């Protein structure tokens, strides 16, 4: 395991993380995406504190993840049906 200690800033707070070196780019991009979305929400909506913005960002990202998971399941189901169809065609073709 090739671990790396990094600092990321989210909502003006610094978090020290120990991650796999291969995850660094993804983790930094995620922290940046959170901050960018918080700024966007902050510019368009009223809020009491950054906790409100973090909650909205968490809700948005979670919703997106669930939607993506559902799309993947749908695609996998369609792919499985097509593979079964191809398998059936191959079986019929081999019987001849």
C-alpha positions in Angstrom: 0.0 0.0 0.0 1.3 3.4 -1.0 -0.3 5.8 1.4 -0.1 9.6 1.3 -1.0 12.2 3.9 -2.7 15.2 2.4 -4.6 18.3 3.6 -7.9 19.2 2.0 -10.0 22.3 2.7 -13.7 22.0 2.8 -15.9 24.9 4.0 -12.8 26.8 5.2 -11.8 23.9 7.4 -8.6 21.9 6.9 -8.8 18.1 7.1 -5.7 15.9 7.2 -6.3 12.6 5.4 -4.3 9.5 4.9 -5.2 8.0 1.5 -3.9 5.7 -1.1 -1.6 7.7 -3.5 -3.8 6.6 -6.4 -6.8 8.3 -4.8 -5.2 11.7 -4.4 -6.5 13.3 -7.6 -10.0 12.0 -6.9 -10.1 13.2 -3.3 -8.8 16.7 -4.2 -11.3 16.9 -7.1 -14.1 15.9 -4.7 -13.1 18.6 -2.1 -12.9 21.2 -4.9 -16.3 20.2 -6.2 -17.8 20.5 -2.7 -16.4 24.0 -2.2 -17.5 25.1 -5.7 -21.0 23.9 -5.2 -21.2 25.5 -1.7 -20.2 28.9 -3.3 -22.8 28.4 -6.0 -25.5 27.7 -3.4 -24.2 30.6 -1.3 -24.6 33.0 -4.2 -28.2 31.9 -5.0 -29.8 31.1 -1.6 -30.1 32.5 1.9 -28.4 30.5 4.6 -27.6 30.8 8.3 -24.2 29.1 8.2 -22.0 26.9 6.2 -23.7 23.8 7.7 -26.8 24.7 5.6 -24.7 24.8 2.5 -22.9 21.6 3.3 -26.3 19.9 3.9 -27.6 21.0 0.5 -24.4 19.9 -1.2 -24.5 16.5 0.5 -28.1 16.1 -0.6 -27.4 17.0 -4.2 -24.3 14.7 -4.4 -26.2 11.8 -2.7 -29.1 12.3 -5.1 -26.8 12.3 -8.1 -25.1 9.1 -6.8 -28.4 7.3 -6.3 -29.6 8.4 -9.8 -26.3 7.2 -11.3 -26.6 3.9 -9.5 -30.2 3.5 -10.9 -29.0 4.3 -14.4 -26.2 1.7 -14.1 -28.7 -1.0 -12.9 -31.0 -0.2 -15.8 -28.1 -0.4 -18.3 -26.9 -3.6 -16.8 -30.3 -5.1 -17.0 -30.6 -4.1 -20.7 -27.1 -5.4 -21.4 -28.0 -8.7 -19.7 -31.1 -9.1 -21.9 -29.1 -8.4 -25.0 -26.4 -10.9 -24.0 -29.1 -13.5 -23.4 -30.6 -12.8 -26.8 -27.2 -13.2 -28.4 -26.5 -16.4 -26.5 -29.9 -17.8 -27.7 -29.0 -16.9 -31.3 -25.6 -18.5 -31.0 -27.1 -21.6 -29.5 -29.6 -21.9 -32.4 -26.9 -21.2 -34.9 -24.6 -24.0 -33.4 -27.5 -26.5 -33.5 -27.7 -26.2 -37.3 
